[in-house]
């Protein structure tokens, strides 16, 4: 086979792989996404089961075999995405590129830590495998709507959180003065902690006011908590509706990282940040 023919064959093969891996609107692309989705889910479930000591003792070899299978699968996926990307470095340093790398590194690192003295290190590194769950966001297109909504509402949410924190500081300081350092209100920071727990309606019960005035303020904060929770929900919901409408007006612009669909007013790729050629 001539060099030109080999190059042409490899180029055609890369195009076909591009359709399978990035072509979510094609039959093979959807099939690949479904397979990848189930592989990610099963690998996460096994990581969780492995942390149960009784299961780990009984099925340790089983977990190791499947862990290497999943690691090799994700390694092949990572190398393939790197090979077919028009700008590999953009993929490597993109959000999903980093997540894909984190998904495979832990298992390989355990090969270099052998023996009881490194047991803690091995366990800590292997726990990084749970980050594979972030790979699911690539498979769920609706996640873009949520991310877009959160980014768009970040300024409002920051202002809102600042107001809540201010309220917690004021109420915590007030409760410290009212309770006089008793009933768990030993200092202002602990009193602020109580105020935050009460406002969010968590209510651990580790600190409780003993005075009638303090209990009245606690009841008021609990009622305010329900209203406070509704505020960020409304902000994000509004932005989700806006983002959903924008998604219906997407344009099919291909980025160098392989992503095709972008908002009609987009100037940069939502996946890797590259300037789009509109």
C-alpha positions as CSV (number, residue, x, y, z in Angstrom):
1,X,0.0,0.0,0.0
2,X,1.4,3.4,-1.0
3,X,2.0,6.1,1.5
4,X,-0.7,8.3,0.0
5,X,-3.2,5.4,0.2
6,X,-2.2,4.7,3.8
7,X,-2.7,8.3,4.7
8,X,-6.1,8.4,2.9
9,X,-7.2,5.2,4.7
10,X,-6.1,6.5,8.1
11,X,-7.9,9.8,7.4
12,X,-11.1,8.0,6.5
13,X,-10.8,5.9,9.6
14,X,-10.4,9.0,11.7
15,X,-13.5,10.5,10.1
16,X,-15.5,7.4,10.9
17,X,-14.3,7.4,14.5
18,X,-15.2,11.1,14.7
19,X,-18.8,10.3,13.7
20,X,-19.0,7.4,16.2
21,X,-17.6,9.3,19.2
22,X,-18.7,12.9,18.5
23,X,-21.7,12.3,16.2
24,X,-24.4,12.2,18.8
25,X,-27.0,12.6,16.1
26,X,-26.0,9.5,14.2
27,X,-27.0,5.9,14.8
28,X,-23.5,4.7,15.7
29,X,-22.9,7.8,17.8
30,X,-26.0,7.2,19.8
31,X,-25.0,3.6,20.3
32,X,-21.5,4.6,21.5
33,X,-23.0,7.1,23.9
34,X,-25.4,4.4,25.3
35,X,-22.6,1.9,25.7
36,X,-20.3,4.5,27.4
37,X,-23.2,5.6,29.7
38,X,-23.7,2.0,31.0
39,X,-19.9,1.4,31.3
40,X,-19.6,4.6,33.4
41,X,-22.6,3.7,35.6
42,X,-21.4,0.1,36.2
43,X,-17.8,1.3,37.0
44,X,-19.1,3.8,39.6
45,X,-21.3,1.2,41.2
46,X,-18.4,-1.2,41.5
47,X,-16.2,1.5,43.1
48,X,-18.9,2.0,45.7
49,X,-19.4,-1.7,46.4
50,X,-15.6,-2.1,46.7
51,X,-15.6,0.3,49.6
52,X,-17.8,-2.2,51.6
53,X,-15.3,-4.3,53.5
54,X,-17.3,-7.5,53.4
55,X,-17.8,-7.3,49.6
56,X,-14.1,-6.3,49.1
57,X,-12.9,-9.4,51.1
58,X,-15.3,-11.8,49.3
59,X,-15.0,-10.4,45.7
60,X,-11.7,-8.5,45.7
61,X,-10.3,-10.4,42.7
62,X,-13.6,-9.8,40.8
63,X,-13.4,-6.1,41.5
64,X,-9.8,-5.9,40.4
65,X,-10.5,-7.7,37.1
66,X,-13.4,-5.4,36.2
67,X,-11.5,-2.3,37.3
68,X,-8.7,-3.1,34.9
69,X,-11.3,-3.8,32.2
70,X,-12.9,-0.4,32.8
71,X,-9.5,1.4,33.0
72,X,-8.4,-0.1,29.7
73,X,-11.7,0.8,28.1
74,X,-11.5,4.5,29.3
75,X,-7.8,4.6,28.3
76,X,-8.8,3.5,24.8
77,X,-11.5,6.1,24.7
78,X,-9.1,8.9,25.9
79,X,-6.4,8.0,23.4
80,X,-9.0,7.8,20.6
81,X,-10.5,11.2,21.4
82,X,-6.9,12.6,21.5
83,X,-6.1,11.1,18.1
84,X,-9.2,12.3,16.3
85,X,-9.2,15.8,17.8
86,X,-8.1,18.5,15.4
87,X,-6.4,20.3,18.2
88,X,-5.4,17.7,20.8
89,X,-4.1,20.2,23.3
90,X,-7.5,21.9,23.4
91,X,-9.0,18.5,24.3
92,X,-6.3,17.6,26.9
93,X,-6.8,20.9,28.9
94,X,-10.6,21.0,28.4
95,X,-12.9,20.1,31.3
96,X,-13.8,16.7,29.8
97,X,-10.2,16.0,28.8
98,X,-9.1,16.4,32.4
99,X,-12.0,14.3,33.7
100,X,-11.2,11.5,31.1
101,X,-7.6,11.5,32.3
102,X,-8.6,11.4,36.0
103,X,-10.8,8.4,35.2
104,X,-7.8,6.3,34.2
105,X,-4.9,7.6,36.2
106,X,-5.7,6.1,39.7
107,X,-5.6,2.4,38.6
108,X,-2.2,2.9,36.9
109,X,-0.8,4.8,39.9
110,X,-1.6,1.9,42.2
111,X,1.1,-0.1,40.3
112,X,3.8,2.1,41.8
113,X,2.5,1.9,45.4
114,X,3.1,-1.6,46.7
115,X,3.2,-2.7,50.3
116,X,1.5,-2.0,53.6
117,X,3.2,1.4,54.1
118,X,1.6,2.7,51.0
119,X,-1.9,1.3,51.8
120,X,-3.3,4.7,52.7
121,X,-1.9,6.3,49.5
122,X,-3.4,3.5,47.4
123,X,-6.8,3.9,49.0
124,X,-6.8,7.7,48.5
125,X,-5.7,7.5,44.9
126,X,-8.3,4.8,44.1
127,X,-11.0,7.0,45.5
128,X,-10.4,9.4,42.6
129,X,-12.1,6.9,40.4
130,X,-15.4,8.2,41.6
131,X,-14.7,11.3,39.5
132,X,-15.9,9.1,36.5
133,X,-19.4,10.2,37.5
134,X,-18.5,13.6,35.9
135,X,-18.1,11.8,32.6
136,X,-21.9,11.4,32.6
137,X,-22.4,15.1,32.0
138,X,-21.0,14.6,28.5
139,X,-23.7,11.9,27.8
140,X,-26.6,14.1,29.0
141,X,-27.1,17.0,26.6
142,X,-29.5,18.7,29.0
143,X,-26.6,19.3,31.4
144,X,-25.6,22.1,29.2
145,X,-28.8,23.9,30.0
146,X,-28.2,23.6,33.7
147,X,-24.5,24.8,33.4
148,X,-25.6,27.7,31.2
149,X,-28.3,28.7,33.7
150,X,-25.9,28.5,36.7
151,X,-23.3,30.6,34.9
152,X,-25.9,33.2,33.9
153,X,-27.3,33.5,37.4
154,X,-24.0,33.4,39.3
155,X,-23.9,37.2,40.0
156,X,-27.5,37.1,41.4
157,X,-26.7,34.0,43.5
158,X,-23.5,35.6,44.9
159,X,-25.3,38.7,45.9
160,X,-28.0,36.6,47.5
161,X,-25.5,34.4,49.4
162,X,-23.8,37.5,50.6
163,X,-27.1,38.8,52.0
164,X,-27.8,35.4,53.7
165,X,-24.3,35.4,55.2
166,X,-24.8,38.9,56.5
167,X,-28.1,37.9,58.1
168,X,-26.3,34.8,59.7
169,X,-23.6,37.0,61.2
170,X,-26.1,39.5,62.6
171,X,-28.4,36.8,64.1
172,X,-25.4,34.7,65.4
173,X,-24.0,37.7,67.2
174,X,-27.4,38.6,68.6
175,X,-27.9,35.1,69.8
176,X,-24.5,35.1,71.5
177,X,-25.6,38.2,73.4
178,X,-29.0,36.9,74.3
179,X,-27.9,33.5,75.5
180,X,-24.9,34.9,77.3
181,X,-22.5,32.2,76.2
182,X,-24.7,29.4,77.5
183,X,-26.5,26.5,75.8
184,X,-23.7,25.9,73.3
185,X,-23.4,29.6,72.2
186,X,-19.9,29.7,73.6
187,X,-18.6,32.3,71.1
188,X,-19.7,34.3,68.0
189,X,-18.4,31.8,65.4
190,X,-20.3,28.9,66.9
191,X,-23.4,31.2,67.2
192,X,-23.0,32.1,63.5
193,X,-22.7,28.3,62.7
194,X,-26.0,27.8,64.5
195,X,-27.6,30.6,62.6
196,X,-26.6,29.1,59.2
197,X,-27.8,25.6,60.3
198,X,-31.1,27.2,61.4
199,X,-31.6,29.4,58.3
200,X,-31.0,26.4,56.0
201,X,-33.6,24.4,58.0
202,X,-31.0,21.6,58.6
203,X,-31.3,21.8,62.4
204,X,-28.7,19.4,63.8
205,X,-29.8,20.1,67.4
206,X,-26.2,20.2,68.7
207,X,-26.8,23.9,69.8
208,X,-30.3,25.0,71.0
209,X,-31.3,28.3,72.6
210,X,-32.5,28.1,76.2
211,X,-34.1,31.5,76.7
212,X,-37.6,32.4,75.5
213,X,-36.3,35.3,73.4
214,X,-33.6,33.1,71.8
215,X,-36.2,30.5,71.0
216,X,-38.5,33.1,69.4
217,X,-35.6,34.3,67.2
218,X,-34.9,30.6,66.3
219,X,-38.5,30.1,65.2
220,X,-38.4,33.3,63.1
221,X,-35.2,32.1,61.4
222,X,-36.7,28.8,60.6
223,X,-39.7,30.4,58.9
224,X,-37.4,32.7,57.0
225,X,-35.4,29.7,55.9
226,X,-38.2,28.4,53.7
227,X,-38.5,31.7,51.9
228,X,-34.7,32.0,51.6
229,X,-34.5,28.5,49.9
230,X,-37.1,29.6,47.3
231,X,-35.1,32.6,46.1
232,X,-32.1,30.8,44.4
233,X,-34.5,28.2,43.1
234,X,-36.5,30.9,41.3
235,X,-33.4,32.6,39.9
236,X,-32.0,29.4,38.5
237,X,-35.4,28.2,37.1
238,X,-35.8,31.5,35.2
239,X,-32.3,31.1,33.7
240,X,-33.0,27.4,32.8
241,X,-36.1,28.6,30.8
242,X,-34.0,31.1,29.0
243,X,-31.3,28.6,28.2
244,X,-33.8,26.1,27.0
245,X,-35.2,28.6,24.5
246,X,-31.7,29.4,23.3
247,X,-30.9,25.7,22.8
248,X,-33.8,25.5,20.3
249,X,-32.0,28.1,18.2
250,X,-28.6,26.3,18.0
251,X,-26.4,26.4,15.0
252,X,-24.4,23.5,13.6
253,X,-20.9,24.9,13.8
254,X,-18.0,22.3,14.1
255,X,-15.3,23.2,16.6
256,X,-11.8,21.8,16.4
257,X,-12.5,19.6,19.5
258,X,-15.3,17.9,17.7
259,X,-18.3,19.6,19.2
260,X,-20.9,20.6,16.6
261,X,-23.9,22.3,18.2
262,X,-23.5,25.8,19.7
263,X,-25.8,28.6,20.6
264,X,-26.6,31.0,17.7
265,X,-24.9,33.9,19.6
266,X,-21.9,31.8,20.7
267,X,-18.4,33.1,19.8
268,X,-16.5,30.4,21.7
269,X,-16.8,26.6,22.0
270,X,-18.7,25.6,25.1
271,X,-16.5,22.5,25.5
272,X,-12.9,23.7,24.9
273,X,-13.2,27.5,24.7
274,X,-11.8,27.8,21.1
275,X,-13.0,30.8,19.0
276,X,-15.6,29.5,16.6
277,X,-15.2,30.0,12.9
278,X,-18.7,31.4,12.1
